[in-house]
Amino acid sequence: MQDLQQFGAWRAAVTAALEAYGAALRAAALIDGAGEQQLARALARLRDDRLSVAFVAEFSRGKTELINAIFFADYGQRILPSSAGRTTMCPTELLYDAALPPCIRLLPIETRAARLATSDLREDPDAWTILPLQLDAPDGMIDAFQQVSRTRRVPAHEAERYGLYDPSDPDTAASLGADGTVEIPQWRHAIINLPHPLLKQGLVILDTPGLNAIGTEPELTLNLIPNAHAVLFVLAAETGVTKSDIDVWRTHIGAGPGRLAVLNKIDAMWDELRTPEQNDAEIARQQLGVARALGLDSARVFPVSAQKALVGKINGDLALFEKSRLGTLEAALFHDLIPARKQIIGSQLHLELDQLAAGHAALAGTRLRDLADQLQELKSLRGKNQGVIAHMMRRVEFEKKEFDASLFKLQGTRAVFARLSTELYSTLGMDTVQAQTEAVRADMQAARFATGMRQPVRAFFDSARANLDASDAKVAEIGAMMDSMVRKFAAEHGLALASPMPLSLAHHRREIDQVEALFLKQFGTATLLMTSRATLLERFFDSIASRVRHSFRAANQEAEAWLKAIMAPLETAIREHREQLRGRQASIGRIFEATDSLEQKITALKTTRLALEDKRAQLASLAAQVAATLETRT
């Protein structure tokens, strides 16, 4: 756990360094609107970053007990309900949001009847039942946490409406009671907001229901599990790897970074009639068998006893804790997770820091060149008569008029920019996504129960990709136009302007590809869909549409920020150059009228130039400090 605390301290240090850099940029007036946006994005990335760890298992594998042992032993008792049988009936997230009081937010199962994914309901407070948590009363907290295991019996037609029962599916038909009712979870999703030290550091724990729910709850399949930074797949020593285990592993998890298998309940293999060496050999044999079955390196399979580890931690029994082997899993989990996450955040922040540094350097460079021009101009007036000074005034006035005329010409380019921006939003807009979503739902309903039901979903992915490709092409067109305009304007007026920053929407396209791959894993087989599979596909499409909307919403925000950012350097340069012309005109005018001494003005400009050079050096030093903090080892 120390690794996570050190990671939190690293984020805090980087945040403080970035905030100090931003304050210095503002004090020196060397940050424009684009720079402010970049700084805000960088700070938001640090503030909102979370590390998510998902626990996946069939019931009775000791999954919830493992969560208790790793994260909550310091409460001195079990916090999450853990007993024989199925105790987690709905996906449960444990996290900390300082904007909310300690509480459990519960999403009623009835929301499954609506055409909304869980992610669509996250920000709707009216959709959730909220239960407060009394942190000073552990027994009361345990009672509140029991909500995640609540079930109730409902008529079969109601369960069918929620997609939890299908009379034509033999697996679910067997759950029908003699009274015509079916047992279903009381809640669809639970979010526990708990000010635990690890959760305060940005850790998010996902406790999933049994393996059957992995394939039937789209939010798990399409969002929570694929996006988890680490997934612990929990097996039990007494059952080994079952066929359903292998199916879920291959379809929804698979080998990869942060994917670990846990062989729990090894205490069942502690045979007192054998030597410790013989017991260890038997555990190693089963560890190797699990690794082969899942296609993993045996070093990625961790034999543990969660129950003994929890007892050892609570009772201070170090020997029992060591025997449970949980320490090895904990070390591997955070040693794997944190360096990888730090590298991702660090690389993103390095790019933003480079852009900020380039922006302040460009602004400072422009001002220094303007000061140098003014100094040269004023020095050239030494020993000159009033006629020469008057000529200089007329020349500056001519430059000013010429500059204003070129700004008028820019208005035509601005009109083209506005038109292209509108065209960009026509392919990237949310209205387009919503219209395509409704069309697919209608096509799916028309093709219900047939293999053709999948085709509208595939067409939806194709349309989303086509819209992103068209948007990327429009972004490239806007970027090329702006680059040409900036180069021409800079050359005409002797300005130093960097090329507009690029924008790519390719990562959103990759997100859509990933969602489609998950869809094809589950529904790619070209066979006739049973009623239950057809209903499940409809519910999956609701979550697919939600994910695509999320991607397009993020792409819209990025495009909007980019359109503002690429104009900001030019607008700043125009404003700076206009002020410089006015300053030159005023300085020469005062010298002409003999209200200012020429030498005094030259001295003042030199002092201003030296101060600006000092500020530029200080800002470069602060940027280097931020970069050094990013490289600090956790």
N, C-alpha and C positions, 0 to 999 in steps of 0.2 A: 504494500500500500504506500510505502515511502516514495516509490517511483511516481505515483499519481500526484502526491503532495508536491514533489519537486517539479513536476510538469506544471502544476497550478502556479507555483512560485515563478517559474520561467515565464509563463503567460503574463503574470502580474508585472514582472520586470520589463518585458517587452512593451506592454501597454504604457507603463510610466515613461519609458524612453520615447515612445512615439508621441505621447501627449506633450512632453517637454519640447520635442522637435517641432510639433505643430504650433505650440505657443510662441516659439522663437520665430517661426516663419511669419506668423501674424504680426508680431511686434516689429519685424523688419519690413512688413508689407510686401513680402516676396512669395505669396501664395495666391493663386487665382481660384475661380470657381471650380475648375477641373481638379486642381490640387486639393481643395476642400472635400470634394467628393471622394477622391482616392484615399484621403486620410480617414474620412468617416467610414469607408468600406473596410479599411484595414483594422480600425478599432472595433468595428462591429464583428469582424471575423474572430478576433480574439475574445471578445465579450461573449459571443453566442456559441462558440465552439463547444461541442460535446463529444464525449467518447461513449459509444453505445456498445454494450455487451449483451448478446442474446443467449438465452439458455433454452435448448430444444431437447425434448425427450418424450417418449411414451410415458403414460402414467405409471407410478410405482417404481420409477428408476431413481428416486431420491434427488430430483432436480431442484425442488424448492429448498430441501434441506441443504443442498450445496450452496445455494444463494445465502441462506442463513449463516452457514459456516464461514463463507468468504467475507461477507460484508457486515453482518449484524450480530456477531458473537459478543460485541462490546455492550449490548443491551442486557446480557446476562440470562437470556432465555430466547426461545424461538419467537421471531416477530412475524414472519410469514407463516401461514398455516401449512403444516407438514405432518401428514399421517398416512397410514396405509390407504391405497386407493387413489382416486383422482381428486386433488385438492385445488388445482388452478383451473377454473372453468372458462375463463376468458383471458385474452392477452392482457398482461399487466405490466405497466411501465413504472419504474421507480426513478424519480428524478427530483431536482430542486429548482424551483422558479421563485426568485425572491419577490416577484410581484404578487404572489399569491400566498395566503396563509397555509400552514400545514393542514393538509386535507386529503381526502380521497375523492377523485372525480370519477363518477360511474356513468357510463353511457348505456341507457336502457336497451334491452334486446329488441324492443319494438321498432327501433330505428332501422333495423334490417329491412323493414317493409318499404322504406323510402328508397329512391334511386340516388342515394348519396353514400360515398365511401366514408370510412371513419375519419380520414384526413380532411374531408370537407367539413366535418362537424367539430373539429378540434377548437376552432376559434369562436364557436357559437355557445356562449355560456348557458343559454336557455335549454340546450339539448342535454345537459349533464345534470345528474343528481350529485350534490356535493355534501360530503360528511366531514365535519371538522375532526382533527386529530389532537388529542390531549397528550402532549409530549412528556408531561410529568407523571403520566399514568400508563405504564407499559401494558397492564392488563386491559385497559380500555382500548389501547392501540391494537392489541391482538384481536379483540372483539370486532373492531372496525375492519381489520384486514380479512376477517372471515367472509366479508362480502364477496371476495373474488371466488369463493367456492360455492356460493348460493345457486340453487337451481329451483325450478318450479315446474309443475305439470300443467300443460295446456291442451286443449282439443287438437286433434291431428290436423284439422284444416288451418288452425292458427300457426302451428309449427311449420306447415307446408308453406304458408305465406311468408314466413321468415327465411325460407330456404333451409330449414333444419330437419325436414322430414319429407320423404318421397315414397308413397306406397308401392311404386314400381321398382324400387331399389331394395333388394333383399337385405342389404346391410342395415338400412334404416327401418325397414318394415318390421323387423324383429323387435324394435324398441317400443312398439305400440302396446300399451297396457290393456288389460281386460276392460277397463272403463272407457276406452277410446281416447286416452290421453297419452301425451309424449312428454318425457322429461327434457327440458331445455335449460340452458344457462339463464340466470336472471339478468345478467349484464353482458353487453357486447364487448366492452373494453373498459379497462380501469387505468387511471393515472394517479399514482400516489406521490404527493408532493411532500417531501420529507427533508428537513434541514440536517441531514447526515453529513459529516465532514467530507466523505468521498463524493457524495452527490453534489455538494457545494463546489467541488472542484470541476464539475462538468460531466461526471459519470452518469450514464443512463443505463439502468438494468432492465432488460426485457425478459419477463417470465411468460413462457408460452403454454397453452393447453397441450393436450396430448397430440400425437402425430396426426390423428385424423383431422384435427382443426387446421393443421398446417396447409393441407390441400383445399380446405373448404372456406377458410377466412382469407379473402383476397388481400387485406391489409398486411397480413403476415407474409404472404407469398410474394407480393409485388413491391413491398415497401420496407417493412421493419427488418425482416431477416436479411434481404439482399444488401441493405444499406448499413447493417450493423458492422462496426469496425472489428468485432470479434464475435464468433459464434462457438459456443461450447455445446457439443452434441453428447448428451449424457446417456450412457448405457449402464446396465447392471451386470455385475459379475455372475450372478446366478442364472441369468437368461442369455447372456452373450449377445450376439448380433442376430436379430430376427429379420425376416424378409421385409417387413414394414420398415424396420430401421434402415435397411439398405436402400429401399425405394425412396424414402424421404431424404437420405443423405445424397443420393445421386441426383434427385430431381430438384431439391431446394437448397442444398448446402454445398457439398463437394469440397475437394481439397483446394487450398489456396491460402493466401496470407490471412492470418488471424483465425483460421478454422482449426479447431482442436477437438479431439475426442476424449471423453472422460469415462473411464471404466470405474464406476462407483460400486460401493458396497463390497470392497475387497475384504472387509472384516469377516464376511461369510466364508472366506478361504483361509482364515487363521485357524488352522487345525492344530489343537494342542497335542495331538498324538504324533505330530511331525515336528521336525526341527525347523527353526526359523529359516534356514537355508532352503529346505524343501518347500516351505510355503512361498518363499520369494521366487523360487524356480517355477512353481505352478502359476503364480501371478504373472511372471514374465512370459510364460507360454501363452496364457490367455491374452496378454497385451499384444503379442505378435499376431495371434489369430485375428484380433479386432483390426489391427493395422492392415493385414492382408485383405480382409473382407471389405474394408472401406477404401483400399487403395492409398493408404497413408504410410509415411515413414513411421516406424514404431516409436520414435522419439516424440511424435505428435499425439501419441495416445498416453493418457495419464491415469494410472491406477490410483484411486483414492478411496478413503472411507469418510464421506461427508459427516455422517452422524458422529463418528468417533472424534473427528476433528473439532466439531462443534462442542462436544463434551469436554475435550481437552482444553480448548480455549476458555470456556466458561469456568471450569474448575482449576485452571492453572496447571494442568497436568501436561508438562512439556513432553514427557516420554510418549504419552498417548497421542499427542498431536504429531510428533515426529513419525510415529508408526502409521498414522493416517495418510502420510505422504502429501497432504494438502499444500504444504509449503512449496513443494516443487511446482505444482500447478499454478499457484499464485505468482511465483517468480516468473514463470514462462509467460503467463497471460500478460503481465504488465511490461515485461522486457520486450515482448513482441509488439505490443500495442502502442506503447508510448513513443519509442523512437520513430516508428513509421508515421504516426500522426504528427509528430513534431516536424518531420521532414516535409510533409505535405503543407502544413501551415507556414513553415519557414520559407519554402520556395515561393508560395503565393505572396507572402509579405515582402520578400526580397524584390520581386517584380514591382510591387507598388512603391516600395521605398526608392527604387531606381527611378521610377517615373516622377516621384516627388522631388528627388534630388535634381533630376534633369530640368524639371520645371523651375525650381528656384534658381538654378544656375543660369538658365536662359533669361529669366527676368533680371537677375543681377547683371548678367553680361550686357543686356540691352541698355540698362541704365548707365553702366560704366562707359559704354561706347558713346552714349548721348553726352555724358559729362566730358569725355575726352574731346568730342566734337565741339562742345561749347567752349572748353578751355582753349582749343586750337583757334577757334574763331575769335575769342576775346584777345588772345595773345597777338593775333594778326593785326589788332587795332592799335597796338602800341605805336605811338609816334604819328598816328594818322590824323588827318584833319577832319573837320565836321562833314565835309562832302563825302569822304570815304565811309564814315559811319552811317551817314544817311543812305548811301548806296547799299550798305550791308542790311540796313533795316528793310529797304525795298525788296532785297533778295529773299529775306526771311518771309516777308509778306507774300511774295510770289510762291514760295515753297508751301506756305500754309494754304493758299488758294488751290494750288495744284493738288495737295493732299485731300482737301475737301472735295474736289472734283472727282478724284479717284474713289472716294467713299461713295459718291453718288452712283458711280459705275458698278460698285459692289452690290448695290440694291438688286440689280438684275440677277446676279449670282445667288443672292439670298432667296430670291423668288424660286429659282430652280431647286435650291436646297430644301425649301419648304415643300415643293411638289414631290420631290423624291422621298422626303420623310413621310409624307402622306401615303405614298405608294408602298413604302416599307411596312407601315402599320396595316395596310390592306391584306398582306399575307401573314403578318405576325399577330394580328388582332385577335382578341378573345372571342369576338362575335363569330369569326370564321370557325374557330375550334368548336364553339357551342353548336353552330349549325351542322357541322359535320357529325358531331356526337349524336344529335337528334336523328339525323338521316340514318346512321348506322343502327341505332336502336330500332327504327322502323323496319329496316331491312332484315335485322335479326329476327324480329317478331314474325315477319312474313315467311322466313325460312326455318322456323322453329322445328326442332327434332330431326333436321336433315344435316348432311355433311356440309351443305352450303351455308350453314349458320356461321361458320368460321370465316368465310370469304369477306363479309362486310368488315370484320375486325381487321383482317389483313389489309383491306383497302384503307381503313382508318389510319393504320401505321404508315402506309404509302403516302397518303395525303398529308399527314403531319410532316413526314420527311421532305416532301415536295415543297411544302410551305416554308420550311426552314431553309431549304436550298435556295428558293427564290429570294428569301429574306437576306441570306448571306450574299447572294449576287447583288442585291440592291445596296447592301452595306458597302460592298467593294466599289460599286459605282459612285456612291456618295463620298467614300474615302478618296477615290481617284480625283473627283471633281474638286474636293477641298484641298488636296495636295497641290493640284495645278494652280488653284486660286492663291494659296498661301505663297507658293514659290514666286508667282508673278508679282504679287503685291510686295513681297519682301525685296525682290530685285529692283522694283521701281523706286522704292523709298529707302533702300539701303538698310533694311531691317534684318535682324537675325531671328528667323522663325523656324522652329523644328517642324518636321512633317507631322500631320495629325496622327494621334495614337490609333492603332488598328483595333478592330473588333472582330471576333470570330464566334459564331453560334454553333460551331462543330460539337462542343461538349453537350449541348442539348440534343443534338442528333444522336450522339452516342447513348444518351440516357434513353431515348426512344427505342434504339436498337436493343438495349439491355432489357427493357420491359417486354418488347416483342419476343426476345429469346425466352424469357420466363413464360410467356403465354404459349409459345410453341412447345415448350417442354411438357406443359400440362394438357394442351388441347391440339397438338399438332397431328395426331393420328387421324387419318381420314376414314373414320368409321361412323356409323349412324349413332347419334347422341341419344342416350336414354333421357327420360324426363329430368332426372336428377342432374345429369351432366349439362343439359340444356339450361336448367335454372342456374346452375353453378356458373356456366359461361356468361350468362346475363349479368350475374353479380360481379364476376371478374371484369367484365367490360366497364361496369360502373367505376371500379377502382382504376382500370386502365385509363379511362377518360379523365379521372381525377389526376393521375400522374402526368398525363399529357398537358392538362390545363396548368398544372404546377410548373412544368417545364416552359410552357409558352408565357406564363405570367412572369417567370424569372427572366426569360429572353426579352420580354417587353421592357422590364425594368432596366436591364443592361443596355438595351438599344436607346431608351430614353436618356439614361445617364451619358451614354456615348455621344449622342447628338448634341447634348449640352456641352460636353467636355471638348469636342473637336472645334467648337466655335469659340470657346473661352480663351485660348492663347491668342487668337487673332484679335478678338475684342480687347483683350488686355494690351496687346501691342498697339492697337489703334489709339486707345486711351492714353498710353504712355507717350506715344510719339506726338500726339496732339498737345499734351502737357509740356513736352520738351520744346515744341515750336513756340508755344505761348511763353515759356520761360525765356527762351532765346530772344524773342521779340521784346519782352519786358526789360530784360537785362541791357540790351543794346539801346533801347529807348531811354532808360535812366542814365546811361553813360552819355548819350547824345545830349540830354538835357542837363548834364553835369550834376545830377543829384547823387550819383554814386561814383566813387573812385574806381577806375578800371583795375588798379592793382588790388584794391579791397575785394572786388568781385572775383578776380582770379584766385586770390587766397581762399575765399569762401568756397569756391568750386573744388579747389584742391582738398580742403578739409572734408567736404561732402564725399569726395571720391575715396579718400582714405577710410572714412567711417564705413562706407559701403563695402570696401574691400575687407575690412575687419569683420563685418557682419557675414559676408560670404564665407570667410574662413571659419567663423564660429558655427555657421549652419552646416558646413561640410563636416566639421568635427562632430556635431550632434548626429548627423546622418550616419557617420562611421560608428558612433556609439550604439545606435540602434542596430546596425548590422552586426556589431560585435556581440550584442545581447542576444540576437537571433542565433548566433553560433555557440552560445554558452551551453555547455553540457548539462543535462538534467541528472 
